[in-house]
Amino acid sequence: MKILLTGAAGQLATDLSAVLKDAGLSVRGYDSKSLDVSDGKRVMEEVSMVKPGIIINCGAYTKVDLAEKEREQAFAVNKDGAAHVAEAARKVNAVLVHISTDFVFDGLKSTPYTESDATNPLSVYGESKLAGETEIMERMEDYIIVRTSWLYGKSGHNFVKTILKYAAERDFLNVVYDQVGAPTWTVDLADALLKIVKSVQEGSKEYGIYNYSNEGVASWYDFADAIVEEARASGMNLQCGAVRPILTSEYPTLARRPAYSVLDKGRVKNTFNLTIPHWRASLRKMLRQMGPGKKEDVLA
Ligand SMILES: NC(=O)c1ccc[n+]([C@@H]2O[C@H](COP(=O)([O-])OP(=O)(O)OC[C@H]3O[C@@H](n4cnc5c(N)ncnc54)[C@H](OP(=O)(O)O)[C@@H]3O)[C@@H](O)[C@H]2O)c1
């Protein structure tokens, strides 16, 4: 069963592509240039030609703050793009695996969000991702939407790389402690997606929405503090002497973010028999894999 992967040059898709190929699966990846999901005609043409059994849609507009100024662009990719991919998947009877976000929630809860909790995005990015989910659900039944949070991996821009860059140059860092969620290593999510893909290939029809993040809970401050500590333990030479907690009000951003966006992962764990690593263990693993000699990879 062929797998067609969109947004293949992104941070999640890069690790996902490697994990799927290592498992011996046939993956055809497209970056944003070779397959622009906002171009419906082109998506239909390519999908009809390749006839994949599974499409994994990692193509997304992910610049959360810029989206406040680029609403049209965010919706063209995250809403219309999702609709185009769903339309094409339906035409060739492919199962669609689509990646979504914790930013569909408003963060007003204080216990983990389940898949059936009411959505209420606070940002244009969150709105556009939620609109993409809706487009998919209106078009087909054979979809698996995976909502995830706080992604980081070796490729792409992410919080871990930003903290390492600043920690290498600065004496201290101020990081918000009143936004709480769960960091997610792209490799762990890729492993989970491999299990989901395999179960689809084996004929499972467990369609619907699933939450996935690493286990545990952290504020961005806790996460930053752990990044500095674990990076030092793995041999990186950092200047930063202290990570200081600040309030979101002291660090204004264009987009509003949920104050609490921990995801309940019971459904994905039970359905696909997953064991999910704790975020800190995964962070340590990634930093150790890079090691002191490979710091430049992280800072690239
Ligand atoms: N990063 C997070 O913290 C986070 C959290 C929750 C959920 N998610 C979701 O997880 C998924 C993967 O995110 P990521 O962190 O891997 O993001 P990423 O690194 O920004 O990857 C997204 C990829 O989509 C591509 N893309 C943009 N416009 C496209 C288009 N019109 N057609 C096809 N591809 C297009 C981008 O290519 P260009 O670079 O060429 O534009 C990029 O390679 C996304 O759906 C995102 O919404 C991410």
The ligand as an SDF file (V2000), in Angstrom:
LIG
                    3D

 48 52  0  0  0  0  0  0  0  0999 V2000
    5.2260   22.7230   15.3540 N   0  0  0  0  0  0  0  0  0  0  0  0
    4.3740   22.5340   16.3590 C   0  0  0  0  0  0  0  0  0  0  0  0
    4.6560   22.8620   17.5190 O   0  0  0  0  0  0  0  0  0  0  0  0
    3.0410   21.8980   16.1030 C   0  0  0  0  0  0  0  0  0  0  0  0
    2.1700   21.7090   17.1740 C   0  0  0  0  0  0  0  0  0  0  0  0
    0.9280   21.1000   16.9300 C   0  0  0  0  0  0  0  0  0  0  0  0
    0.5860   20.6860   15.6570 C   0  0  0  0  0  0  0  0  0  0  0  0
    1.4480   20.9080   14.6270 N   0  0  0  0  0  0  0  0  0  0  0  0
    1.0480   20.4510   13.2960 C   0  0  0  0  0  0  0  0  0  0  0  0
    1.9280   19.4110   12.9190 O   0  0  0  0  0  0  0  0  0  0  0  0
    2.1130   19.4010   11.5090 C   0  0  0  0  0  0  0  0  0  0  0  0
    3.5890   19.3890   11.1760 C   0  0  0  0  0  0  0  0  0  0  0  0
    4.1700   20.5600   11.7270 O   0  0  0  0  0  0  0  0  0  0  0  0
    5.7270   20.8670   11.6570 P   0  0  0  0  0  0  0  0  0  0  0  0
    6.1210   21.3660   12.9820 O   0  0  0  0  0  0  0  0  0  0  0  0
    6.4500   19.7190   11.0530 O   0  0  0  0  0  0  0  0  0  0  0  0
    5.6910   22.1090   10.6830 O   0  0  0  0  0  0  0  0  0  0  0  0
    6.7020   22.5710    9.5480 P   0  0  0  0  0  0  0  0  0  0  0  0
    8.0850   22.1680    9.8820 O   0  0  0  0  0  0  0  0  0  0  0  0
    6.4110   24.0240    9.3300 O   0  0  0  0  0  0  0  0  0  0  0  0
    6.2210   21.7220    8.3060 O   0  0  0  0  0  0  0  0  0  0  0  0
    5.1300   22.0620    7.5330 C   0  0  0  0  0  0  0  0  0  0  0  0
    5.5120   21.8190    6.0990 C   0  0  0  0  0  0  0  0  0  0  0  0
    4.3820   22.1520    5.2970 O   0  0  0  0  0  0  0  0  0  0  0  0
    4.8670   22.7650    4.1400 C   0  0  0  0  0  0  0  0  0  0  0  0
    3.8630   23.5870    3.4620 N   0  0  0  0  0  0  0  0  0  0  0  0
    3.5490   24.8750    3.6610 C   0  0  0  0  0  0  0  0  0  0  0  0
    2.6400   25.2810    2.7720 N   0  0  0  0  0  0  0  0  0  0  0  0
    2.3670   24.2000    2.0010 C   0  0  0  0  0  0  0  0  0  0  0  0
    1.5260   23.9950    0.8990 C   0  0  0  0  0  0  0  0  0  0  0  0
    0.7660   24.9740    0.4000 N   0  0  0  0  0  0  0  0  0  0  0  0
    1.4960   22.7690    0.3180 N   0  0  0  0  0  0  0  0  0  0  0  0
    2.2580   21.7640    0.8200 C   0  0  0  0  0  0  0  0  0  0  0  0
    3.0890   21.9070    1.8580 N   0  0  0  0  0  0  0  0  0  0  0  0
    3.1380   23.1020    2.4520 C   0  0  0  0  0  0  0  0  0  0  0  0
    6.0280   23.6120    4.6030 C   0  0  0  0  0  0  0  0  0  0  0  0
    6.8750   23.8920    3.5040 O   0  0  0  0  0  0  0  0  0  0  0  0
    7.6020   25.3220    3.3450 P   0  0  0  0  0  0  0  0  0  0  0  0
    8.5800   25.3950    4.4810 O   0  0  0  0  0  0  0  0  0  0  0  0
    8.2130   25.2440    2.0010 O   0  0  0  0  0  0  0  0  0  0  0  0
    6.5190   26.3730    3.4660 O   0  0  0  0  0  0  0  0  0  0  0  0
    6.6820   22.6990    5.6360 C   0  0  0  0  0  0  0  0  0  0  0  0
    7.6780   21.9130    5.0570 O   0  0  0  0  0  0  0  0  0  0  0  0
    1.3420   20.6090   10.9980 C   0  0  0  0  0  0  0  0  0  0  0  0
    0.0730   20.1970   10.5550 O   0  0  0  0  0  0  0  0  0  0  0  0
    1.1790   21.4920   12.2120 C   0  0  0  0  0  0  0  0  0  0  0  0
    0.0380   22.3070   12.1180 O   0  0  0  0  0  0  0  0  0  0  0  0
    2.6690   21.4840   14.8170 C   0  0  0  0  0  0  0  0  0  0  0  0
  1  2  1  0
  2  3  2  0
  2  4  1  0
  4  5  1  0
  4 48  2  0
  5  6  2  0
  6  7  1  0
  7  8  2  0
  8  9  1  0
  8 48  1  0
  9 10  1  0
  9 46  1  0
 10 11  1  0
 11 12  1  0
 11 44  1  0
 12 13  1  0
 13 14  1  0
 14 15  2  0
 14 16  1  0
 14 17  1  0
 17 18  1  0
 18 19  2  0
 18 20  1  0
 18 21  1  0
 21 22  1  0
 22 23  1  0
 23 24  1  0
 23 42  1  0
 24 25  1  0
 25 26  1  0
 25 36  1  0
 26 27  1  0
 26 35  1  0
 27 28  2  0
 28 29  1  0
 29 30  1  0
 29 35  2  0
 30 31  1  0
 30 32  2  0
 32 33  1  0
 33 34  2  0
 34 35  1  0
 36 37  1  0
 36 42  1  0
 37 38  1  0
 38 39  2  0
 38 40  1  0
 38 41  1  0
 42 43  1  0
 44 45  1  0
 44 46  1  0
 46 47  1  0
M  CHG  2   8   1  16  -1
M  END
$$$$
